[in-house]
Amino acid sequence: MDAVGAHSRGERVHPEAQNHTPEINIYDNKVMIASWREKLGIIIESSEIADAMKKIYELAWAEAKRLDGEAGKTILESP
């Protein structure tokens, strides 16, 4: 997945984070953070914050893909 866009959606969940319910959505110049369990949410309208969150997302996504690739190689190479 490339840059976060209006219609981009991607998800990778670490096994230890399966029960992690807070959600962060980035759309244009807005960041929505919600805790559905606590029924709490906030929308931040800021290009600077949205851009920073998009960069964090892109770095995390790239690392997740890299780790998936390493895990796949390890699995394929094991006897």
N, C-alpha and C positions, 0 to 999 in steps of 0.2 A: 504494500500500500504506500502510495506516495504522500504528498502533503495532505493535510487535513482540509477537506473542502466541504461545501454545503451538503453534498450527498455522499461523502465518504464515510464508511463505517467499518471498523475493524475491531476484532476482539481476540485477545489471547489471555488466558487465565492460568495463573500459576496454581498448582494443586493446593497449596496452603492458603490460597486466597479464595477458595470456592465459596465460602460463606460471607464474603466481603460485599456488603450491600450498598455502600455509598457509591454514587455515580457522578462522573464528571463528563459533561458534554461541551464541545467547543463549536461555535457556529458564528461565522463572520467575526465580528468584534465583541462577541459575548461568550462568557463562560458560565455554565450552569453547574452548580454543585448541589447535590441532593442526598439526603439520608432518608431513604424510604422507611426504614425501621423507626427512626425518631420523628418522622413527618416534618422534616426541616429542609429548606432549600433556599438558595440564593442565586441570583443572576447578577453577574458583574459585567457591565458594559464598558469595555476598555480595550482599544486596539493593542496597546502595549502589553497588557496582561494576556489577552487572547493569543498574541504572537508568541509570547514566552511559553504559554501552555502548549501551543502547537509544536514548538521546537522540542519541548520535553516529551511530548507524545511521539514525535518522529524518532527521537533518540531511543526511547524505550521500545518502539516497534522494531527498529533496526536491530537492536540487541536481541530481542526475542526471536527474530528471524535467524540471526546468526547462531544463537544457542540451539534452535531447532535443527539447523543444518549440521551442527556438531553432533547433536544427539543422533540424528539420522545416520551420519557417517559411522559413529561408534556402533550403532546397532547393526549396520550392514557389514562392518568389518569384523565383528565378533564371531567366533566359531559356532 
